[in-house]
Amino acid sequence: MAMVKIYRYRLRALLSTSLSPSPVHSRCFSSSSFENVGFIGLGNMGSRMANNLLKAGYKLTVHDVNCNVMKKYSDMGVSTKQTPFGVAEASDVLITMLPSSSHVLNVYNGPYGLLQGGDILRPRLLIDSSTIDPQTSRKISASVSKCTLKEKKENWESPVMLDAPVSGGVVAAEAGSLTFMVGGSEDAYLAAKSLLLSMGKNTIFCGGSGNGSVAKICNNLAMAVSMLGVSEALALGQSLGITASTLTNIFNSSSARCWSSDSYNPVPGVMQGVPSSRNYSGGFASKLMAKDLNLAASSAEEVDQRCPLTFLAKHIFTEICKDGHDSEDFSCVFRHYYSGKSEHNS
């Protein structure tokens, strides 16, 4: 009887093992091969991000359409290339920080672009930190995934792309405190995390390809609508006889409290250290907000999503830009659209 019990126990154990699903092992990428970093796009944001990579000890190869910027980096001892393809050929991982979708497409698919070599790529990982539409991010990612690596190392069988736009603006780029919103392979995201944290303080994985771009345009949409709401309420309050500082104190101790009221107040004279305190200079330019709202509006149309506030915000910021305020911080909507007054003049 004892032998029968032992036999039954072993049989159950055998059946349990054979019927259990095999564990699924994720494809783990190593970041140890990221010694050589390429960087394309050395504008206000990109130059500061690249500088932080240099401070972190990465070997950098760069490209920009501005010859003066290229000379500056060359004088610093940084390797410069005349084409995006030249940067790719010298890089294990490559980062792009460009103004628009068309610029990103040109860097990848244009003459002397990253994909000039057909289906062969040197970089194992490509990271686009530009703010572009999710559809373009996904299109480029699909093209990259069809390529093969020039040289395979560790677990990298094929090149991978991440879309990783940022939040924080020029100040955070300078300080290395950006937040990265990342879409793509989670394993590739984990491999890239230490590199991203050389330029920022937060990284958030958003899901599949294009989701980083989705997160960025949705964040900026909410920021724009919030600023419009706060500006409208403060301007109305002034017209009805209450000071902006009093109304701001009420907002910030009640249900209307938000970033636009307590950290980035649009009324000159209410808060120090924000663009409204320096005639709306610096900060996040209205033309960039208009661009991001255009991306949100186009994406909403593509998926047939009702977004009335998106289109209204897009119209308002486009109008501000046409009136010559495109380089002023987007909080200037308080003055130039709502005709709000400075606190000392209200």
N, C-alpha and C positions, 0 to 999 in steps of 0.2 A: 504493500500500500504506500509506503514511504517513497519507493522508487517511482510509482505512478504520479505522485504529487510533484516530485522533482521534475519528471518528464513534462507534465502539464505546465509547470512554471517556466521551464526553458522554452517550450513551444510558444507560450504567450509572449515571452520576451522577444523571440525571434520574429513572430508575426508583427509585433509592435514596431520593431526596428525596420522591417521591410516595408510596412505600409505607411510609415511616417514620411512626409515630404522631405526631400533633400533640402538642406539649408541653402538659401540663396546668398551667394557672396557678391557684394557690390564691387564694382571695379574701383579699386583704390589707386589714386594717383599720388605720386611723390612730388614734392616741391624742391627736392634737393638739386634738380637740374636747372633751376631758375637763376643761374649766376649772371647770365647775359640778358639784360632787359632792353627791349626796344621801346621807344616812346615817340609817337607821331602826334603833333599838335601842341605847340609850345606857346599858347596864348596866355591870357590872364590866369586861367585855371591850370592848364597843362604845365606851364613853366614851374609853377609852385609845387605841383605834384612830382614833377621830375626832380626838382631840387631836393625834395624829401627822400626820394629814392637814392640819390647820391649820398645824402647824409647817412642813410641806413647801410651804405657800403655796396650797393649794387653797381655792377659795371654797365654803363648806359651807352646806348647808341640812339641818336635822335634824328628827326627830320621835321622841318617846318617850311612853309612856302615863303616865310619872311627871311630873307638873306641876312639881315642884321641880327636876328635872333640866333640864326645858325652860327654866325661869327662869334657871338657872345659865348655860346657853349663850346665852340672850338677853342676859343681863347682860355676857357676853363679847363681844357684838357679832355673834353668829352668828345667821343667819336661822333662825327656827323656824316650823314649820307644824303645824296642828292635826290633820291627817290624812296618811296615807301618800300619798294621791293628790295632795295639795298639794305634798309633797316632789317627787314625780315630775314635776309640771308645771314645777318650777324646776331640773331636773337634766339633765345630759348623760349622767351615769353614776350609778347608784344602788346602794348597798351596804346589805344587811340583816344584822344580827347579833342573832338572837332565840333564846329558850330552847328551842323545840320545833317539831316539824312543824306542830302545830295553829296556833301563832303565825304561822309563815311563811305558811300557807294563808290565814289571816285577813287578813294584811297585803296579800296579792296579790288574794284573791277576796272578802274581806268588804266590808261597807259602807264606802264611802270608801277602798277598797283601790286598789292600783296599777293594776289592770285595770278600774277603775270606768268608764273611758272607752270601754269596748267593745273594739274591735280597733285603737284608736289609742293609741300610746305616745310620750311625749316622749323618755325616756332611750334612748340607743343601746345601752347596755350595762347589764345588771342582774347584780349579783354577790351571791350569798347565801353568807355565811360562817358561817351557823348549822350546828350539828351535827344533822342530820336524816336520815331514812331515804332511801336512794337512789331509791326508788319515788316519793316526793314530789318530790324534786329533778327527776326526769325528767318527771313530770306537769306541773309548773309551767313547765319549759323548753319543753315542747311547746306549752303555751298561749301563751307569750311569742313563740315562733317564728311563730305564726299571725297576730300583730299586724303592723300597718304603722307606720312612723315618721311622727310628726307633721311632722317636717322632716328631709329627707334631706340628708346631708352626706358629701362624699368618697365612700368605698366602702361606706358603711353604707346598705344598701338596706332592711334590716328590723332590728328589735331582736334582740339576742342575750343569752342568759343563761349565766352560769358558776356552777357550785357550787364554792365555795372555802373549805371549813372550814379551821380553823387548829390548829396544835399549839404549845404553849409556855405556855399559861395566862396569868394576869393579869400575872405578872412580865415575860414576854416581850412582852405587849401594851403594857405601860408603857415598856419599853425599845426598842420598835420592832424586835424580833428574832423575830417570829413566823415559822413555816413555813406556807405556804399550799399545800394539796393541791387542785389545780384540775381540774375536769372540764368538758367542753364543746368548743366549736370551738377548734382550736389557734391559728388566726389571731386570734380574739378574746382568747385567753390572752396571746398575744404583745403585743397592743395594750394589755392591762391590766397587763402586768408592771411597768412603772414605777410605776403607781399602787399596786399591791400592795407593792412594795418600799419605799414610803413608810411602810408599817406593819410590815414584816417584813424578814428577811434572806435568806430562802429561798423560792423558788416552785418547785413540782414539777408538771409537767403529767402528768395521770393517764389521759388518754384522753377518751372520749366523755362525754356528759351523764350525771351521776350518779356518775361514777367518783371524783370528789373526795370525795363522801360515803361511798362504799365504802371508800376508803383510810382515812378518818378512823375509821370504826367498827371496821375491822380492826386499825388501829394501837392503838386503845384496848382492844380485846379482848385483844390480845397483852400489853399493859401490865398489864391486870388479872390475867390468868393468871400472868404472871411475878411480880407482887407476891404473889399467893397462894402460889405455889411457894416463893419465898424466905422468906416469913413462916412457912409451915408447917415448913420445914426448920430455921429458926432457933429456933422455939418447941420443936420436937422436940429439937434439940441442947441447949437449956437444960434440958429435962426429963431428959436423959440425962447432964448434968453438965459440958457444955462451954460456955464463955462465948460470947456472941453476937459479941463483937469478935474472938475467936480464929477462930470459924467464918467470919466475914465476911472476915478476912484469907486464909483458905483458899479461899473462893469466888472472891475477886478475883485470886487467882494460879493459878486452875485452871479447869476446864471449866464450872463453875457461874457464872462471872462474867457479870453482866448489869447493866442500868441500875438495877434495884431493889436490887441489892446494893452497887454501887460509887458510885452517884450519888444515891440516894434511899432510903437504908437505913431500914427501918421500926422499928428498935429504938431507943428513947430512950437516949441516952448513948453511942451508937456513932459518930454523925456529926453535926457541927455544920452549921447553916444549912439544915436540912431540916425539914419539918413535925414529924417525930418528936422533934426537939430542942426544940420549943415546944408540947408537949402536943397535937400534930396540928392546930394552927391554921394557917390559910392553905392554900396548895396547891390541890389538885384535890378538891373536895368529894365525899364518898361518894355523895351523891344524884345528882351528875352522872355518876359512874361507873355507878351503877345504871341511869340513863337510857340511857346509851350501850350498855350490855350488853343492855338491853331492845330497842334498835334492832337490834343484831346478832342477837339470838335471833329476832326477828320476820322479819328478812331471811333467816336460815337456813331458817326454816320455809317461807317463800315459794318458795324454790328447792329445797326438799327436800334440804338439805345436812346431813349428820350433824355436829353440833357439841356433843358432850356437855360439854366444858369450858365452853363459852359458857353453857349453861343452869345449870351448877353455880355458876359465878362470879356469874351474875345472881341466883341464889337467896341466895348468901352476902351480897352487897352489899345486896340488898333487906332481908334480915334485920337487918343492921347499922343500916340507916336506920330500920327499925321500932323498934329498940331505943333510938332517940334520938341516934344519932351521924351523922345525915345531913349535918350541916354540917362535920364533921371531915374532914380529908384522908383519902383512900382507903387510905393506908398504915396507918390505925388498925385495919385488919383484924387486924394482928399482936396488938394488945392485946385488942380486943373480941370477936374470933371465936376466936383461938387461945389467948387468955389468956397471951400472952407477957409477960415482965417487962422492966422497964428494966434497963440494963446494971449499974448500981450496986446493984440489988436482986436480981440473978440469982445 
